[in-house]
Amino acid sequence: MGTENELIRTIFDKAKCNPKRVVFAEGNNFNVLKAAQIVLQDGIAKPIILGNPENIQRIIQENELDLNGAEIIDIRSQAEAGRRNHYADVLCEKRSRKGLTHKEAVEKMFDRNYFGAMMVENGDADAFISGYATRYFEALKVASKVIGIEDGMKTLVGMNIIMTKKGPLFFADTTVNAEPTSDSLVDTTLSTARALKTFNIEPVMAMVSYSNFGSVRKGSPVKVNKAISKLHANHPDLLIDGEMQLNFALDKNLRDQTFGFTKIKGKDVNTIIFPNLSSGNIAYKLMKDLDGSENIGPILLGTAKPFHIIPMGCSVREIINMTAIAVVDAQS
């Protein structure tokens, strides 16, 4: 399952030390159930599967799966009526001054994404995974409305891990913020740095653009330059510099010879912070599709509680990797 990779092995080992309750919103799909079986048997997580029990049992029997020990919940059943009403009350209280009526809250509890997210919000589960049959931005709306953003942050962030021959590269933001402000770029950097530290990796970060250290004073380089100034002033221990072009970010010898003053002098960069969503999204997909590098993610950062969105129709392996990440997220 790819656990020979050092980073993946570290994540899996951490997850197994203290497996958490992970809700799988889309239990009527074989890949989700197969992944749930593996994380259960390997001691990575304690699966809670949402879906129609008859359909789930049919898939289990047809494919000879073993999910003994996993909890299966039919959110539409009469047995769950009390919990649906309670979750609706909690959600309504949270969103009543943002246009949500109690009737609408009750209706949303028949949606597995809302119900599963409310399980995490209410403490009945530790982490949530959706996206296999849900559009990314639809799941993202649920995350922002139900779970919300962690204290001190103003935005959510999407991060991808690209497995290269030289080791993992972390790309952010790749999925959420179309045109971030300098403050959003600061949040992106801090959220990404914290994520790397949970994987026992020291972040060495470059914030990229099409110019180097103020050589262009318009467009995205300006906001990147402002973000770097704020990070250097308020987080002096963080190893980050920019703005710089990507070739200087990834080639430390070229960077050190040309710009010897950088805060990351002599360091190999492992994290790229992009100036906008287009560049980040295009970059990680180019790496994945043209270079053939393995990709993990996007990993959603900045939620108040663990909420993760897998790519639509993704492989069993991708679901397992994201589950392990969700468990580590819940541990921290």
C-alpha positions in Angstrom: 0.0 0.0 0.0 2.9 2.3 -0.5 4.0 2.2 3.2 7.6 1.7 2.1 7.8 5.4 1.6 9.3 7.0 4.7 6.6 9.8 5.0 3.7 7.4 4.5 5.3 5.0 7.0 5.6 7.7 9.6 1.9 8.7 9.1 0.7 5.1 9.3 2.8 4.4 12.4 1.4 7.5 14.2 -2.1 6.6 13.2 -1.7 3.0 14.6 -0.5 4.3 17.9 -3.9 5.8 18.7 -6.6 4.9 16.1 -9.6 7.3 16.0 -13.2 7.0 14.9 -13.4 8.0 11.3 -16.8 8.6 9.5 -17.0 7.5 5.9 -19.9 9.4 4.4 -20.2 7.4 1.2 -20.5 3.8 2.4 -22.4 2.6 -0.7 -19.2 2.4 -2.8 -16.9 -0.6 -3.0 -13.7 1.4 -2.9 -14.8 3.1 0.3 -15.8 -0.2 1.9 -12.5 -1.9 0.9 -10.5 1.0 2.3 -12.6 0.8 5.5 -11.8 -2.9 5.8 -8.1 -2.4 5.5 -7.8 0.5 8.0 -9.9 -1.5 10.4 -7.8 -4.7 10.1 -4.5 -2.8 10.1 -5.5 -0.9 13.2 -5.3 2.5 11.5 -8.8 3.7 12.3 -12.2 2.7 13.7 -14.6 3.1 10.7 -18.1 4.5 11.0 -19.9 3.9 7.7 -22.9 5.9 6.6 -25.3 4.4 4.0 -28.1 2.0 3.3 -27.3 -1.2 5.4 -28.9 -3.5 2.8 -26.8 -2.0 -0.1 -23.7 -2.1 2.1 -24.2 -5.7 3.1 -24.8 -6.7 -0.6 -21.5 -5.1 -1.6 -19.7 -6.8 1.4 -21.1 -10.2 0.4 -20.5 -9.9 -3.3 -16.9 -8.9 -2.8 -16.2 -11.1 0.3 -15.3 -8.1 2.5 -14.9 -8.4 6.2 -16.2 -5.3 8.1 -16.9 -7.0 11.5 -16.2 -4.3 14.1 -17.1 -1.4 11.9 -20.2 0.6 12.8 -22.8 1.0 10.0 -25.4 3.8 10.4 -28.5 4.3 8.3 -29.1 8.0 8.9 -32.6 7.9 7.4 -33.8 5.2 9.8 -36.3 5.8 12.6 -33.7 4.7 15.0 -31.6 7.8 14.2 -34.5 10.2 14.4 -33.5 11.4 17.9 -29.9 12.0 16.8 -31.0 13.8 13.6 -33.2 16.2 15.6 -30.4 16.8 18.1 -27.9 17.5 15.4 -30.5 19.8 13.7 -30.9 21.8 16.9 -27.1 22.2 17.3 -26.6 23.2 13.6 -29.5 25.7 13.8 -28.1 27.3 16.9 -24.8 27.7 15.1 -26.2 29.0 11.8 -29.5 30.7 12.8 -28.1 34.2 12.3 -26.6 33.1 8.9 -30.0 32.4 7.3 -30.6 28.8 8.3 -34.1 27.9 9.6 -34.7 24.9 11.9 -36.8 23.2 9.2 -33.8 23.5 6.8 -31.5 22.1 9.5 -33.7 19.1 10.0 -33.7 18.4 6.2 -29.9 18.6 6.0 -29.6 15.8 8.6 -30.9 13.4 5.9 -27.7 14.3 3.9 -24.8 12.0 4.8 -22.3 14.8 4.5 -24.1 17.0 7.0 -24.9 14.2 9.3 -21.3 12.9 9.3 -19.9 16.3 9.8 -22.2 16.8 12.7 -21.0 13.6 14.3 -17.5 15.1 14.4 -18.8 18.5 15.5 -20.8 16.8 18.3 -18.0 14.6 19.5 -19.6 11.3 18.3 -16.7 10.7 15.9 -13.1 12.1 15.6 -12.7 12.7 11.9 -14.8 12.8 8.7 -14.0 11.7 5.1 -16.2 12.4 2.0 -15.7 13.3 -1.6 -15.7 9.9 -3.4 -19.1 10.7 -4.9 -19.3 14.4 -4.0 -18.0 17.4 -5.8 -15.1 19.0 -3.9 -16.6 22.4 -3.4 -19.9 20.9 -2.2 -18.1 19.1 0.5 -16.0 22.2 1.2 -19.3 24.1 1.9 -20.3 21.5 4.5 -16.9 21.8 6.1 -17.1 25.6 6.4 -20.8 25.6 7.6 -20.7 22.8 10.1 -17.1 22.5 11.3 -15.8 26.0 10.7 -12.3 27.4 10.7 -9.9 26.9 13.6 -9.3 29.8 16.0 -6.8 32.4 14.8 -7.3 31.5 11.1 -9.4 33.2 8.5 -9.3 30.7 5.7 -9.2 27.0 4.8 -6.3 25.6 2.8 -5.7 22.7 0.4 -2.4 21.0 0.5 -1.0 18.3 -1.8 2.0 16.0 -1.1 4.0 15.2 -4.3 6.2 12.2 -3.9 9.4 13.0 -5.9 12.6 11.1 -6.4 14.2 13.6 -4.0 11.6 13.2 -1.4 8.1 14.7 -0.7 7.2 18.2 -1.8 4.3 20.0 -0.2 2.2 22.3 -2.3 -0.3 24.9 -1.0 -2.8 26.3 -1.7 -4.0 23.9 -4.4 -7.8 23.8 -4.0 -9.5 26.6 -2.0 -8.5 30.2 -2.3 -8.7 31.6 -5.9 -7.1 35.0 -5.2 -5.7 35.1 -1.7 -4.7 38.3 0.0 -1.4 38.7 1.8 -3.1 37.7 5.0 -4.5 34.6 3.4 -1.1 33.7 2.2 0.2 34.0 5.8 -2.6 31.7 7.0 -1.8 29.2 4.2 1.8 29.2 5.3 1.1 28.7 9.0 -1.4 26.0 8.4 0.9 24.1 6.1 3.9 24.4 8.5 1.8 23.0 11.3 0.7 20.1 9.1 4.4 19.2 8.3 5.3 19.2 11.9 2.6 16.6 12.7 4.4 14.4 10.1 7.7 15.0 11.9 9.0 17.1 9.1 10.7 20.5 9.6 9.2 22.9 7.0 11.5 24.8 4.7 9.3 27.0 2.6 9.4 29.1 -0.5 6.7 31.5 -1.5 6.8 31.6 -5.3 5.8 34.0 -8.0 7.2 35.1 -11.4 9.7 37.5 -9.9 12.5 37.5 -7.3 12.6 39.5 -4.1 10.9 42.7 -5.4 12.2 42.7 -8.9 8.6 43.2 -10.1 6.4 45.6 -8.2 2.9 44.8 -9.5 0.5 41.9 -9.6 1.0 38.8 -7.4 4.6 39.5 -6.4 3.4 42.5 -4.4 1.1 40.5 -2.1 3.6 37.7 -1.8 6.2 40.2 -0.7 3.9 41.7 1.9 3.1 38.2 3.2 6.8 37.4 3.6 7.4 40.6 5.5 4.5 39.7 7.9 5.9 36.2 8.4 9.4 37.4 9.0 8.2 40.0 11.5 5.7 37.8 13.4 7.1 34.3 13.0 10.9 34.8 12.9 11.7 31.1 13.6 9.8 29.9 10.5 12.1 29.0 7.6 10.5 30.8 4.7 11.5 33.3 2.1 10.3 34.8 -1.2 9.0 35.9 -3.4 11.1 33.8 -5.8 10.7 32.0 -9.0 10.3 28.2 -8.8 13.7 27.3 -10.2 15.4 29.3 -7.5 13.2 27.7 -4.9 14.1 24.2 -5.9 17.8 24.7 -6.7 19.6 25.8 -3.5 23.0 26.2 -5.2 21.5 28.5 -7.8 19.6 30.3 -5.1 22.5 30.7 -2.8 24.9 31.9 -5.5 22.4 34.5 -6.8 20.6 35.5 -3.6 23.0 34.8 -0.7 20.9 36.8 1.8 17.9 34.4 1.9 16.6 33.1 5.2 16.7 29.6 3.8 20.3 29.7 2.6 21.8 26.2 2.3 18.4 24.6 2.8 16.5 22.2 0.5 13.0 23.6 0.1 10.3 21.0 0.8 7.2 23.3 0.7 6.0 25.6 -2.0 3.4 28.3 -1.2 1.7 29.5 -4.4 0.4 33.0 -5.0 -3.0 31.9 -6.3 -5.2 28.8 -6.8 -4.6 28.6 -10.6 -0.8 28.2 -10.2 -1.0 25.8 -7.3 -3.6 23.6 -8.9 -1.9 23.5 -12.3 1.5 22.8 -10.7 0.5 19.7 -8.7 -1.5 18.2 -11.6 1.4 18.7 -13.9 3.7 16.9 -11.5 1.1 14.1 -11.1 0.2 13.6 -14.8 3.4 14.5 -16.7 6.1 13.5 -14.2 4.2 10.5 -12.9 4.9 11.5 -9.3 2.5 10.0 -6.7 0.2 12.5 -5.2 -1.5 12.5 -1.8 -4.3 14.9 -1.3 -5.7 17.5 -1.4 -5.5 17.6 2.4 -7.8 20.2 3.9 -6.1 22.3 6.5 -7.5 24.9 8.9 -10.8 23.3 9.9 -11.7 23.5 13.6 -12.0 19.7 13.6 -10.7 17.0 11.2 -12.7 17.1 7.9 -11.1 15.6 4.8 -12.2 15.4 1.2 -10.9 12.7 -1.1 -10.8 13.1 -4.9 -13.9 11.9 -6.6 -13.7 8.3 -7.7 -10.3 7.9 -6.2 -8.5 4.6 -5.6 -8.6 2.4 -2.4 -5.0 3.4 -1.7 -5.8 7.1 -1.8 -8.7 6.6 0.6 -6.4 4.7 3.0 -3.7 7.3 2.9 -6.3 10.1 3.6 -7.8 8.1 6.5 -4.4 7.7 8.1 -3.8 11.5 7.7 -7.3 12.2 9.2 -6.4 10.0 12.2 -3.1 11.9 12.8 -5.0 15.1 12.4 -7.5 14.0 15.1 -4.6 13.0 17.4 -3.1 16.4 17.2 
